[in-house]
């Protein structure tokens, strides 16, 4: 018995019909190329088409979208073309070519020997006496500049790839500025759109199952800290000294900006600070809230 797979193109159409109900229909491509209805049904729990749109590029109309990486793909192709050109030029120019000026081409049985420990004689082929042998090599400066071509394209690729994470500057109170007034960069706008889309999808799911919509998606939309600098950390530290923010808030902001390690723990830090304040050795257990030392026997009993 032989098993095989066949790809059958099909289209699923979800629409609200005249009766107000949401219908779904599956159309499959037939042998002649036309599509015929294969199945249909009603989304009884829905009163709207469950469609969630998430854009991560330039919107074109209602549905169409130009991906942000579209231009990046063109630069990537140009990078590979630049590498191919560089390889071809190196192959053509990496080996000097021997040229004989004023010398007739030798016959097949009289090949010209070239290479090290070889002496070539070029007798005059005419009365002018201008025949000579010489090595023709490429211009070193030109080869050097051509070798920098892929590097320049790769640098442009890197800058274009990082563009969505670059904070915006000089945004005026235009329509686009109002839409993105809470976002610092394009990637933050996309993350916010992803969270809204996921929440909308969860709401559709809850409606489908007939349950309350009580869940929400957890998506990191805080990209402002990625562009933070040491100066911001100094400002936060100065604000803590002036009593504007607490030490706990300062530590939280330092972790948010990646200055503290990702595995840094607030509770463990409170314990270490209490140890330093009381002058305790690390092996002496104590209550981090009250600061009272826990007796060794009691601590042993707690561990058991």
Residue pairs with C-beta under 8 A, 6 or more apart in sequence:
8 28
8 29
9 28
9 29
10 26
10 27
10 28
10 29
10 35
10 38
11 26
11 27
11 35
12 24
12 25
12 26
12 27
13 24
13 25
13 26
13 27
14 22
14 23
14 24
14 43
14 49
14 50
14 51
15 22
15 23
15 25
15 49
16 22
16 23
16 48
16 49
17 23
20 47
21 42
21 43
21 44
22 42
22 43
22 46
22 47
22 48
22 49
22 50
23 40
23 41
23 42
23 43
24 40
24 41
24 42
24 43
25 37
25 39
25 40
26 37
26 38
26 39
26 40
27 35
27 36
27 37
27 38
28 35
28 36
28 38
29 35
30 36
43 50
43 208
45 207
45 208
45 209
45 210
46 204
46 207
46 208
50 201
50 204
50 208
52 197
52 200
52 201
52 204
53 63
53 197
54 193
54 194
54 197
55 65
55 190
55 193
56 65
56 67
56 68
56 190
56 193
57 65
57 66
57 67
57 68
57 69
57 70
58 65
58 66
58 68
59 65
59 66
60 66
68 164
68 186
71 160
72 157
72 160
72 161
75 153
75 156
75 157
75 160
76 157
78 153
79 150
79 153
79 154
79 157
82 149
82 150
82 153
83 150
85 146
85 149
86 146
86 147
86 149
86 150
89 143
89 146
90 143
90 147
93 137
93 138
93 143
96 135
96 136
96 137
97 135
97 136
97 137
98 112
98 114
98 133
98 134
98 135
98 136
99 133
99 134
99 135
99 136
100 112
100 122
100 131
100 132
100 133
101 130
101 131
101 132
101 133
101 134
102 122
102 124
102 125
102 126
102 128
102 130
102 131
102 132
103 122
103 125
103 131
103 133
104 125
106 112
112 120
113 120
114 120
120 133
122 131
122 132
122 133
123 131
124 130
124 131
125 131
163 186
164 185
164 186
164 187
164 190
165 185
165 186
165 187
165 223
165 226
165 227
166 185
166 227
167 184
167 185
167 224
167 227
168 180
168 183
168 184
168 185
168 186
171 177
171 180
171 181
180 189
182 192
183 189
183 192
184 223
184 224
184 227
185 223
185 227
187 223
188 221
188 222
188 223
188 224
191 219
191 220
191 221
191 223
192 221
194 217
194 219
195 217
195 219
195 221
198 217
198 219
199 216
199 217
202 213
202 215
202 216
202 217
203 213
206 212
206 213
206 214
206 215
207 213
222 256
225 256
225 257
225 258
226 258
228 257
228 258
232 257
233 253
233 254
233 257
233 259
236 245
236 250
236 253
236 254
237 250
239 245
239 250
240 246
240 247
240 249
240 250
245 253
248 266
251 260
251 264
251 266
251 269
252 266
254 260
255 262
255 264
267 288
270 288
271 288
274 280
274 286
274 288
274 291
275 282
275 286
277 291
278 286
278 291
278 293
280 286
280 293
284 293
285 293
285 294
285 296
285 299
286 292
286 293
286 294
287 294
294 302
